[in-house]
Amino acid sequence: MRNQEVINKAEMTLSTLESGGIMNPTQASTFIRMVQDTPTILRDARVIQMDHDTQKIEKIGFGQRILRAAQEGVALTKDQKSVPSTSTVNLSTKEVIAEVNITYDTLENNIEKDVLQNTIMQMIAERAAVDIEELLVNGDTSSSDSYLAQLDGIRKQATSHIVDAAGEELTRQTFKRGYKAVPPKYLRIPQEFRFYTSPGIEVEWKDRVADRQTNLGDAAVQGGLSSAFGVPVKGIANLQPYTIGEGDTATDVSDIILTHPKNIILGFSRNIRIEVDKDIRRRMFIIVLTAKLDSVFEEEDAVAKIVKVKE
């Protein structure tokens, strides 16, 4: 196929992608699943597809014992009867944008296999997933970065149970303090929780586990998911380190977040828009995606944050 035929076919494919700008519900759902499948924290989180820009999530549960000692022929008193606690979590989406540039050479390598549209959507999803994870993790409404200032991410939202490592090196005690900071009622199945760390801290922990010279240590060195007190330790790229102190006392540190993955809610509006343009000077297509999203903890009390852990 000649180069011009490739470009013409690409234009036709991209014009069907554009489809008036807004994806239909099926396209939107497929795209959201593609974003979710990208290896980021989004793969673990609870993703909700929202029909509107705002949505309330109703919570209901029992925070205390509901069973009583039974006495035949005697009904429970008013004080012994249990009433579930209810509350709501509010999602209010903010608009985000991602741009993907696809060169003519890339198109030439994919067009013959008739998978161009899937290739384009996959590239967009992978790029968008990284950007969304950055906002979900590091969002801060007081940030000077206009993108991160749109909402508070999970790093900022975790405020109830803070453990300060004060720049000390990572040890078992670091994880132990974080584990014990979460109210026990939430940690019924510890292996379903995660210690989310920076990639550097994850490697440090695997190195310490490897020093034990056991089968578990061998598995950690070879890339297995290590754990601390039964909770898997998982590094995520956007949980980046920061510096405390100055001069000779400056130390690179990072945070560790302990939570159940499904406690992280990402609300994703179905109104996803995709628009296409062509830059003939740079020989590439420009594809711009806009979407609306928000992220919250369903139960912030079930989260611990260990801060200032030495990298």
Secondary structure, 3 states (H helix, E strand, C coil): CCHHHHHHHHHHHHHHHHCCCECCHHHHHHHHHHHHHCCCHHHCCEEEEECCCEEEEEEEECCCCCCCCCECCECCCHHHCCCCEEEEEEEECEEEEEEEEEEHHHHHHHHCCCCHHHHHHHHHHHHHHHHHHHHHHHCCCCCCCCCHHHCCCHHHHCCCCEEECCCCCCCHHHHHHHHHHCCHHHCCCHHHCEEEECHHHHHHHHHHHHCCCCHHHHHHHCCCCCEECCEEEEECCCCCCEEECCHHHCEEEEEEEEECHHHEEEEEECCCEEEEEEECCCCEEEEEEEEEEEEEECCHHHCEEEEEEEC
